[in-house]
Amino acid sequence: MAIFSELPAMASNAVQQAQEDMALIARGEETDLPWRRLRVLFDHGLVEINTPVILGGLLAGSRTSISWTNRGMRFMGQASSD
């Protein structure tokens, strides 16, 4: 059984990069985001992947998206309903 420890806090330059990447996601420009940087946002619980529930048919095109979590909203100074 694997036990994961708490992630260390991000250095100031990493915080700045994460904020820039979160802004990209807010603008819908996450396709330009390299996986290694997106992975940092996932690891720190700042973003999540959303997929639709398909009922009675197929969806045309991708409906999968990346969005901020409540933790991500707090990280970016936004209020959350958490």
N, C-alpha and C positions, 0 to 999 in steps of 0.2 A: 504494500500500500504506500503510495507516494504522499508525502506531506510537503506542502508548499509553504514557504515562509513569506512573511510580509515583504513586499517590494521596498527597496530603499527609496527615500525621497528623491525626486528629480533634481539635478543640478540646475542652476538658474538658466543656463543656455538651453537645457532640455525643456524647461518650463516654457520658455519663449517659443521654441520650435513646436511644442505641443499646442500652444495657444494659436499659432499660425495654422497648424494643421486642423484644429477644431474649426477655425474660421473657414477654411477650405470646405469642410464638410457642411457647414451652415449655408454656404453659397452653392452647394450641390456640385462642387468641383473635386470630389474625392477620387475620381478616376486618375488624376495626376499624382496621387499620393503614393509614394513607394511603400511596399509591404512592410519593410523594416520599421518605418515610422508609424504606420497604421497599427502595427503590432504593439508598440509602446502604449498607444491610446487604449487598446483592448486590455492589455496587461494591467493598466492602472484603473480600469473600470470606467473610463470616460466616455466610451462609445459602445454601441451594440449593433448587431446586424438584425434587421427586420425583414421577415419574409411573410408574404401573404398566405392566408389559408385559401386553398383552391376548393371551391364547392361546385360540383357539377360541370366542370369544363376546364379547358386549358387557358392560360393567360398568354396573350401575345406580348413578346418582349419580356424584359426583366422588370420585375416589381420589387426586387430585393433592394434594400437601401441600408445605409449606415446612418445612425442618429445618435445624438447626445443622450447619455443617461442622466439621471438626477445628479449623480456625482459630477458628471461632465458639466452640467449647468452651473453647479456651485463653483467648479474650477474656473469657469469663464465669467463668474460674477453675476450669474443670472439666478433669479429665484426659482426654487423647485417646490413641488407639492409633496415632497418626501417627508 
